Amino acid sequence: MKNIILSQSKLVVAAILLFAFLGVTNSCKKSSDTPGANEVYIENMAFNPKTITVAANTTITWTNKDGVAHTVTSATGLFDSGTISNNGVYSHKFTTAGTYSYICTIHPDMVGTVVVNAN
């Protein structure tokens, strides 16, 4: 009888720990893990999405979801966000069709592309 009570106690403790762990991990999730239309998230040391395609005259907004600063800097000098801190945003309106490559000047391995289609 004593062994049954001890086994049940261990089971209850394990269940409580499991539910506590699941509660903590779910509370740490972002409200939206996927960028919306015309949005790029800067997260996990990358641009997400890496390539975004929009129509001419569209404004794209980058949001820094990393704990470190980043930039959004055009390879041709067309746009430059300057330093974007955690939770900071930068927007740029693309008026001309073309393909625009950009990098984070702080972390040059971070690259992205904006493809702008004519209306």
Backbone as JSON, one array per atom type, in Angstrom:
{
  "sequence": "MKNIILSQSKLVVAAILLFAFLGVTNSCKKSSDTPGANEVYIENMAFNPKTITVAANTTITWTNKDGVAHTVTSATGLFDSGTISNNGVYSHKFTTAGTYSYICTIHPDMVGTVVVNAN",
  "N": [[0.82, -1.19, 0.0], [1.93, 1.2, 0.81], [3.86, 1.57, -1.19], [2.24, 2.01, -3.44], [1.02, 4.46, -2.84], [3.32, 6.07, -2.75], [4.18, 5.84, -5.43], [2.0, 7.01, -6.74], [2.23, 9.61, -5.75], [4.67, 10.41, -6.87], [3.92, 10.4, -9.54], [1.99, 12.44, -9.58], [3.6, 14.66, -8.89], [5.33, 14.66, -11.11], [3.48, 15.22, -13.14], [2.65, 17.79, -12.39], [5.06, 19.21, -12.66], [5.44, 18.9, -15.42], [3.21, 20.29, -16.51], [3.79, 22.85, -15.51], [6.19, 23.39, -16.85], [5.28, 23.39, -19.54], [3.53, 25.56, -19.42], [5.29, 27.71, -18.97], [6.92, 27.63, -21.29], [5.03, 28.12, -23.3], [4.21, 30.7, -22.61], [6.35, 32.22, -23.34], [6.32, 32.47, -26.05], [6.09, 34.44, -29.02], [3.54, 36.82, -29.89], [2.96, 36.8, -32.53], [4.48, 34.82, -34.71], [5.02, 34.95, -37.34], [5.78, 37.15, -39.93], [3.6, 39.75, -41.12], [1.86, 40.78, -44.13], [3.97, 42.63, -46.23], [5.94, 42.94, -44.32], [9.03, 42.48, -42.62], [10.74, 40.49, -40.41], [13.43, 40.88, -38.19], [15.21, 38.52, -36.89], [16.73, 35.99, -34.88], [19.25, 36.42, -35.91], [18.86, 36.89, -38.67], [17.07, 37.87, -41.66], [13.62, 37.71, -41.98], [10.95, 37.31, -44.01], [13.68, 36.12, -46.05], [13.69, 36.9, -48.7], [11.44, 39.16, -50.1], [8.56, 39.87, -51.98], [6.92, 42.47, -53.59], [4.45, 44.85, -54.8], [5.06, 47.78, -56.81], [5.26, 50.97, -55.18], [4.84, 50.17, -52.58], [5.16, 50.04, -49.07], [7.57, 48.68, -47.01], [8.05, 47.27, -43.83], [10.49, 46.76, -41.44], [11.09, 44.93, -38.5], [12.92, 44.74, -35.59], [13.44, 41.94, -33.85], [15.37, 40.77, -32.42], [17.75, 40.59, -29.69], [19.86, 42.24, -30.06], [21.37, 45.05, -31.78], [20.69, 45.98, -35.21], [21.05, 46.71, -38.76], [19.37, 47.86, -41.73], [20.43, 47.96, -44.75], [20.79, 49.16, -47.93], [22.41, 47.69, -50.74], [23.1, 49.4, -52.77], [22.95, 51.9, -51.72], [20.46, 53.07, -51.69], [18.68, 52.99, -49.52], [18.95, 53.26, -45.95], [18.72, 52.19, -42.76], [20.03, 53.0, -40.48], [21.05, 52.35, -37.09], [19.03, 49.89, -35.65], [17.45, 49.26, -32.76], [16.52, 46.68, -30.33], [13.19, 45.69, -30.77], [12.77, 47.9, -32.32], [11.72, 49.69, -35.29], [11.82, 50.04, -38.88], [10.95, 51.63, -41.88], [10.48, 51.59, -45.44], [9.54, 52.95, -48.54], [9.0, 51.47, -51.62], [9.21, 52.5, -54.8], [9.86, 51.97, -57.42], [10.08, 49.43, -59.86], [12.13, 46.53, -59.52], [15.04, 44.71, -58.29], [16.24, 44.65, -55.1], [18.95, 44.39, -53.12], [20.0, 43.92, -49.74], [21.78, 44.42, -46.61], [22.77, 43.71, -43.19], [24.78, 45.96, -41.76], [26.18, 45.67, -39.43], [26.28, 42.98, -39.02], [27.39, 41.43, -41.47], [26.87, 38.96, -42.69], [24.2, 38.68, -42.68], [21.75, 38.87, -44.97], [19.38, 40.15, -47.34], [16.61, 40.41, -49.69], [14.61, 42.53, -51.66], [12.06, 42.28, -53.91], [10.57, 44.13, -56.34], [7.7, 44.43, -58.1], [6.3, 45.77, -61.14], [3.34, 47.77, -61.21]],
  "CA": [[0.0, 0.0, 0.0], [2.84, 2.33, 0.91], [4.48, 1.72, -2.52], [1.25, 2.57, -4.35], [0.9, 5.89, -2.5], [4.56, 6.71, -3.17], [4.15, 5.89, -6.89], [1.01, 8.02, -7.12], [2.8, 10.92, -5.41], [5.67, 10.72, -7.89], [3.18, 10.68, -10.77], [1.4, 13.77, -9.42], [4.69, 15.63, -8.96], [5.77, 14.7, -12.5], [2.44, 15.91, -13.92], [2.72, 19.22, -12.04], [6.25, 19.76, -13.3], [5.21, 18.95, -16.87], [2.31, 21.41, -16.8], [4.52, 24.09, -15.23], [7.13, 23.59, -17.96], [4.51, 23.76, -20.72], [3.02, 26.91, -19.21], [6.4, 28.66, -19.14], [7.36, 27.69, -22.69], [3.99, 28.77, -24.1], [4.13, 32.12, -22.31], [7.5, 32.89, -23.94], [6.14, 32.59, -27.49], [5.67, 35.73, -29.51], [2.14, 36.83, -30.25], [2.9, 36.49, -33.96], [5.8, 34.35, -35.13], [5.13, 35.11, -38.78], [5.54, 38.53, -40.35], [2.43, 39.98, -41.96], [2.12, 41.28, -45.48], [4.85, 43.8, -46.32], [6.76, 43.02, -43.12], [10.2, 41.6, -42.49], [11.24, 40.42, -39.03], [14.86, 40.64, -37.98], [15.21, 37.62, -35.74], [17.67, 34.87, -34.96], [20.37, 36.86, -36.75], [18.49, 36.72, -40.07], [15.89, 38.57, -42.13], [12.54, 36.75, -42.21], [11.56, 36.41, -44.97], [14.95, 36.55, -46.64], [13.28, 37.59, -49.93], [10.04, 39.56, -50.09], [8.13, 40.39, -53.28], [5.81, 43.4, -53.43], [4.16, 45.71, -55.94], [5.61, 49.13, -56.71], [4.57, 51.88, -54.26], [4.56, 49.46, -51.33], [6.07, 50.29, -47.96], [7.95, 47.51, -46.23], [8.47, 47.59, -42.47], [11.36, 45.79, -40.76], [11.01, 45.0, -37.04], [14.02, 44.02, -34.96], [12.99, 41.09, -32.75], [16.57, 40.24, -31.76], [18.21, 41.34, -28.53], [21.0, 43.07, -30.45], [21.08, 46.03, -32.83], [20.92, 45.62, -36.61], [20.71, 47.73, -39.75], [18.81, 47.44, -43.01], [21.21, 48.87, -45.58], [20.79, 48.81, -49.35], [23.73, 47.48, -51.36], [23.36, 50.51, -53.69], [22.81, 53.18, -51.03], [19.1, 53.6, -51.84], [18.09, 53.17, -48.19], [19.77, 52.85, -44.81], [17.93, 52.38, -41.55], [20.79, 53.33, -39.29], [20.96, 51.28, -36.1], [17.69, 49.57, -35.15], [17.55, 48.54, -31.5], [15.5, 45.67, -30.07], [11.8, 46.14, -30.93], [12.72, 49.07, -33.18], [11.2, 49.47, -36.64], [12.27, 50.91, -39.97], [10.11, 51.45, -43.06], [10.92, 52.22, -46.68], [8.58, 52.8, -49.64], [9.63, 51.09, -52.88], [8.37, 53.09, -55.86], [10.32, 51.55, -58.75], [10.27, 47.98, -60.02], [13.52, 46.09, -59.54], [15.49, 43.82, -57.23], [17.05, 45.43, -54.18], [19.66, 43.6, -52.11], [20.39, 44.68, -48.56], [22.51, 43.68, -45.57], [22.97, 44.35, -41.89], [26.2, 46.35, -41.77], [26.79, 45.2, -38.19], [26.44, 41.53, -39.2], [27.33, 41.36, -42.94], [26.35, 37.67, -43.18], [22.74, 38.81, -42.76], [21.41, 39.47, -46.27], [17.99, 40.03, -47.76], [16.3, 40.95, -51.01], [13.26, 43.02, -51.94], [11.74, 42.24, -55.34], [9.46, 45.03, -56.56], [7.08, 44.24, -59.41], [5.55, 46.92, -61.66], [1.89, 47.66, -60.94]],
  "C": [[0.86, 1.27, 0.0], [3.5, 2.62, -0.44], [3.51, 2.35, -3.52], [1.1, 4.07, -4.11], [2.14, 6.65, -2.95], [4.61, 6.85, -4.69], [3.17, 6.95, -7.38], [1.54, 9.43, -6.84], [3.83, 11.34, -6.46], [4.99, 11.09, -9.2], [2.56, 12.08, -10.71], [2.47, 14.85, -9.53], [5.19, 15.77, -10.4], [4.77, 15.45, -13.37], [2.48, 17.41, -13.64], [3.93, 19.88, -12.71], [6.08, 19.89, -14.81], [4.31, 20.12, -17.23], [2.97, 22.76, -16.53], [5.48, 24.41, -16.37], [6.39, 24.04, -19.21], [3.95, 25.17, -20.6], [4.09, 27.96, -19.44], [6.79, 28.75, -20.61], [6.31, 28.35, -23.56], [3.9, 30.26, -23.83], [5.27, 32.9, -22.94], [7.34, 33.07, -25.45], [5.69, 33.99, -27.85], [4.21, 35.67, -29.9], [1.98, 36.49, -31.74], [4.3, 36.09, -34.42], [6.03, 34.53, -36.62], [4.88, 36.56, -39.15], [4.29, 38.63, -41.22], [2.85, 40.43, -43.35], [2.99, 42.54, -45.39], [5.68, 44.02, -45.06], [7.93, 42.05, -43.21], [10.59, 41.65, -41.02], [12.74, 40.21, -39.07], [14.92, 39.81, -36.7], [16.15, 36.46, -35.97], [18.81, 35.16, -35.93], [20.11, 36.63, -38.24], [17.29, 37.62, -40.37], [14.83, 37.52, -42.47], [11.31, 37.49, -42.73], [12.85, 37.0, -45.54], [14.7, 37.32, -47.94], [11.8, 37.91, -49.82], [9.73, 40.2, -51.43], [6.88, 41.24, -53.07], [5.57, 44.14, -54.73], [4.82, 47.07, -55.72], [4.69, 49.99, -55.84], [4.11, 51.19, -52.97], [5.61, 49.83, -50.3], [6.31, 48.99, -47.22], [8.44, 47.99, -44.87], [9.3, 46.44, -41.92], [11.22, 46.01, -39.27], [12.12, 44.14, -36.46], [13.5, 43.26, -33.74], [14.15, 40.41, -32.05], [16.93, 41.12, -30.57], [19.41, 42.22, -28.8], [20.59, 43.99, -31.59], [21.42, 45.49, -34.21], [20.71, 46.85, -37.48], [20.04, 47.05, -40.94], [19.41, 48.42, -44.01], [21.28, 48.36, -47.02], [22.21, 48.66, -49.88], [24.1, 48.65, -52.28], [23.25, 51.87, -53.02], [21.42, 53.8, -51.13], [18.43, 53.86, -50.49], [19.05, 52.66, -47.13], [19.02, 53.2, -43.53], [18.7, 53.05, -40.42], [20.61, 52.19, -38.31], [19.52, 51.13, -35.61], [17.87, 48.73, -33.89], [16.45, 47.49, -31.39], [14.11, 46.31, -30.04], [11.67, 47.42, -31.76], [12.21, 48.7, -34.57], [11.82, 50.46, -37.62], [11.37, 50.6, -41.16], [10.7, 52.17, -44.25], [9.88, 51.92, -47.76], [9.34, 52.54, -50.93], [8.72, 51.53, -54.02], [8.71, 52.59, -57.26], [10.55, 50.05, -58.78], [11.76, 47.66, -60.08], [13.8, 45.13, -58.4], [16.5, 44.58, -56.39], [17.64, 44.52, -53.11], [20.01, 44.5, -50.94], [21.08, 43.78, -47.55], [22.32, 44.38, -44.24], [24.45, 44.69, -41.85], [26.92, 45.91, -40.51], [27.12, 43.71, -38.3], [26.32, 41.24, -40.7], [26.89, 40.01, -43.52], [24.83, 37.68, -43.28], [22.41, 39.56, -44.05], [19.93, 39.24, -46.56], [17.79, 40.66, -49.11], [14.84, 41.38, -51.05], [13.09, 42.99, -53.45], [10.48, 43.09, -55.5], [8.96, 44.84, -57.98], [6.35, 45.51, -59.83], [4.07, 46.69, -61.38], [1.15, 47.1, -62.13]]
}
